[in-house]
Amino acid sequence: MIYSREEGTLLGKTIYAAGCIDVSCCGELVVGTRGDALKDFSGFGQPFVMRRADLRGFVFKDADGEVQLILDCDDASGRSITACRIEQDQYRIAVTYDSHCPAKICTLTMTEESGTQGRCPSSLKVDLIQEMAVPDGSRVILSTDGRFLVMLSSEGLSRYDWAGSDYQQKSQFKTTIDVNANGKCLVISPDNHWVACCTGSEVLVLNSTDLRLIGRIRSAAYALCFSPDSRQLAVAQDMGVSAFNME
């Protein structure tokens, strides 16, 4: 279910609501990953892309009109996904899968035909930029401007910077992390200054530039979210949600 950030009103429900594992909204797009229960043209448990205005799903087609399965990954289900806007009509997404599959970084380009009405709008061009080998259970998320990404694994955190054609590793923070099978356990603040992650027993907050540890929240958590102004961090626990000031 997608809600307005300003008014809190319900904008709409996705057609994949029963099997959606993760979702990310950016500009005109809503991207998400399905659970194992649902299948359609794009394959078993694969990522989906929808228009925010009406929540209708895109069909990815190449120049010959053939359906592209570029986000398909050997019957692995999508585990996490993030999207960022690079240009007016161009987006970048990062997808990680549940097992035995590299993370995928893709560019999504909207065309004139993307505004066509109908159940499944056409002409969203998808180009694979990079595949990254990641341990099972890892997460890869993009900064809001796409200039860097952060990978979370059982061995800690790594930052990769955009180098013109792909992402290359810049810094690391090593620690033991019990990565949850589900849950949004890795986030980058909207202003790109902070990174927060769940370790299984606490929440770590780091400076995004060099992954220097800034603080610890002594609480087990399964989901995190920064406020739009990046001044607060919400931490979801088994019995409720707590908010922390970033000052």
VOGU-3710 file (C-alpha; in Angstrom, 3 decimals, decimal comma):
1> miysreegtl> 0,000/0,000/0,000  1,382/3,416/-1,005  0,641/6,496/1,130  1,210/10,202/0,564  4,087/11,495/2,686  2,469/14,956/2,997  -1,128/14,061/3,873  -0,812/10,432/4,937  -3,639/9,491/2,578  -3,746/6,180/0,740
11> lgktiyaagc> -2,674/6,674/-2,883  -3,249/3,132/-4,012  -2,537/-0,561/-3,605  -0,087/-2,529/-5,686  -1,335/-5,563/-7,560  1,472/-7,519/-5,893  0,494/-6,641/-2,329  0,333/-10,243/-1,095  3,878/-11,046/-2,141  5,845/-7,800/-1,971
21> idvsccgelv> 9,115/-8,155/-0,030  10,590/-4,652/-0,485  9,551/-1,408/-2,163  11,187/1,919/-3,023  9,632/5,098/-4,447  11,532/7,673/-6,492  10,197/10,352/-8,837  7,540/8,842/-11,079  8,478/5,239/-10,330  7,631/2,689/-7,681
31> vgtrgdalkd> 9,942/-0,334/-7,702  9,616/-3,472/-5,616  10,434/-7,141/-5,237  7,922/-9,961/-5,129  7,716/-12,982/-2,908  7,700/-16,573/-4,111  3,900/-16,758/-4,271  3,451/-14,698/-7,434  4,489/-15,230/-11,037  3,819/-13,254/-14,203
41> fsgfgqpfvm> 5,546/-12,285/-17,459  8,696/-11,148/-15,688  9,415/-14,463/-14,008  9,470/-16,119/-10,610  9,515/-13,643/-7,739  11,221/-10,961/-9,815  11,394/-7,162/-9,310  8,605/-4,984/-10,700  8,408/-1,335/-11,777  5,215/0,755/-11,717
51> rradlrgfvf> 4,116/4,308/-12,386  3,475/6,202/-9,168  0,467/8,045/-10,632  -1,688/4,970/-11,190  0,418/2,020/-9,929  0,261/0,244/-13,269  3,195/-1,991/-14,084  5,618/-1,470/-16,943  6,447/-4,107/-19,541  10,140/-4,043/-20,459
61> kdadgevqli> 10,592/-4,373/-24,220  13,615/-4,143/-26,492  13,788/-2,505/-29,917  12,173/-5,549/-31,566  9,257/-5,585/-29,161  10,457/-8,660/-27,296  9,915/-8,747/-23,534  13,166/-8,208/-21,606  13,896/-10,368/-18,580  16,991/-8,428/-17,605
71> ldcddasgrs> 15,941/-8,370/-13,941  15,390/-12,134/-13,946  18,034/-14,085/-12,035  17,839/-17,859/-12,377  14,590/-18,299/-10,447  15,955/-16,419/-7,420  13,492/-14,118/-5,683  14,253/-10,437/-5,210  15,171/-9,559/-1,617  15,824/-5,800/-1,615
81> itacrieqdq> 15,576/-2,948/-4,094  16,296/0,801/-4,203  15,835/3,415/-6,895  17,362/6,848/-7,470  16,852/9,507/-10,133  19,875/10,311/-12,314  18,256/12,588/-14,913  14,747/13,819/-15,699  13,700/10,600/-17,439  16,409/8,248/-16,218
91> yriavtydsh> 16,634/6,218/-13,033  19,067/3,734/-11,540  18,051/0,712/-9,470  19,968/-1,799/-7,360  18,488/-5,254/-6,718  19,697/-8,063/-4,481  18,312/-11,592/-4,538  17,745/-14,307/-1,969  20,481/-16,725/-3,051  23,115/-17,689/-5,609
101> cpakictltm> 22,770/-14,554/-7,681  24,875/-11,387/-8,052  23,355/-8,030/-7,199  22,274/-6,137/-10,313  22,632/-2,427/-11,007  20,424/-1,249/-13,885  19,457/1,980/-15,623  15,759/2,572/-16,345  14,966/5,080/-19,094  11,428/6,342/-19,673
111> teesgtqgrc> 10,381/7,075/-23,271  7,550/9,014/-24,908  5,446/5,847/-24,911  5,838/5,370/-21,161  2,793/7,598/-20,573  0,497/5,326/-22,584  -2,679/4,366/-20,725  -3,420/0,742/-20,028  -2,884/-2,195/-17,700  0,822/-2,524/-18,541
121> psslkvdliq> 2,502/0,578/-19,992  5,241/-0,155/-22,505  8,622/1,278/-23,421  10,637/1,456/-20,274  14,156/0,719/-21,434  16,274/-1,324/-19,024  20,065/-1,559/-19,319  22,283/-3,664/-17,068  25,213/-1,563/-15,802  26,931/-3,936/-13,420
131> emavpdgsrv> 26,654/-7,258/-11,621  28,270/-7,496/-8,192  29,153/-10,771/-6,501  27,619/-10,677/-3,017  27,339/-13,248/-0,218  23,904/-14,786/0,343  21,690/-12,558/2,488  23,450/-9,343/1,452  21,776/-6,007/0,705  22,929/-3,392/-1,806
141> ilstdgrflv> 21,302/0,067/-1,733  21,889/3,286/-3,682  22,354/6,820/-2,399  19,603/9,244/-3,418  21,804/10,742/-6,152  23,346/7,461/-7,311  26,907/8,636/-6,668  27,591/5,740/-4,303  26,081/2,544/-2,968  26,472/0,586/0,256
151> mlsseglsry> 26,617/-3,190/0,615  25,633/-4,948/3,845  26,810/-8,510/4,470  27,480/-10,765/7,440  31,019/-9,332/7,549  30,019/-5,659/7,734  29,534/-2,702/5,380  31,266/-1,589/2,196  30,922/1,644/0,220  31,278/1,704/-3,577
161> dwagsdyqqk> 31,601/4,974/-5,529  30,404/5,611/-9,084  33,451/5,742/-11,367  31,873/6,755/-14,672  30,771/3,314/-15,896  30,477/1,176/-12,749  30,796/1,192/-8,959  34,177/0,570/-7,319  34,895/-0,130/-3,661  36,126/2,828/-1,602
171> sqfkttidvn> 35,835/1,991/2,118  34,804/-0,751/4,560  33,545/-1,166/8,091  34,076/-4,699/9,365  31,844/-6,153/12,060  29,756/-9,282/12,569  26,179/-8,814/11,382  23,253/-11,214/11,620  21,489/-10,189/8,408  17,713/-10,615/8,624
181> angkclvisp> 16,027/-12,642/5,910  13,420/-9,882/5,602  13,131/-6,286/6,723  14,662/-2,987/5,666  17,805/-3,364/7,748  20,057/-0,997/5,734  19,256/2,659/4,903  21,027/5,774/3,630  19,706/9,140/4,790  18,017/11,364/2,145
191> dnhwvacctg> 20,861/13,898/2,384  23,369/11,035/1,872  25,293/11,908/5,068  24,416/8,839/7,170  24,192/5,078/6,870  22,290/2,979/9,396  22,086/-0,785/9,659  20,807/-3,527/11,973  23,370/-6,013/13,287  20,897/-8,343/14,985
201> sevlvlnstd> 21,553/-6,995/18,483  21,913/-3,225/17,873  21,666/-0,456/15,275  24,841/1,164/13,941  24,926/4,713/12,561  27,916/5,617/10,368  29,226/8,561/8,397  28,586/7,669/4,765  31,811/9,243/3,446  34,249/6,875/5,156
211> lrligrirsa> 31,921/4,509/7,066  33,238/5,862/10,352  31,088/4,735/13,284  29,099/7,655/14,754  26,858/5,929/17,273  25,141/2,760/18,471  21,529/2,170/19,450  21,429/-0,770/21,859  18,306/-2,407/20,532  17,503/-5,297/18,245
221> ayalcfspds> 15,584/-4,073/15,182  14,308/-5,364/11,856  13,592/-2,152/9,919  14,948/1,402/9,749  13,855/4,651/8,114  15,194/8,230/8,078  12,856/11,215/8,110  12,781/13,231/4,838  15,018/15,935/6,381  17,491/13,291/7,648
231> rqlavaqdmg> 17,238/14,645/11,199  15,563/11,594/12,741  15,947/7,828/12,492  12,985/5,541/13,116  13,806/2,068/14,438  11,214/-0,723/14,246  11,401/-3,317/17,021  9,212/-6,295/17,885  7,065/-4,270/20,302  6,993/-0,858/18,633
241> vsafnme> 8,863/1,933/16,870  11,361/4,377/18,429  12,658/7,664/16,960  16,146/9,085/17,522  17,467/12,572/16,777  20,542/12,621/14,567  22,085/15,593/16,399
//
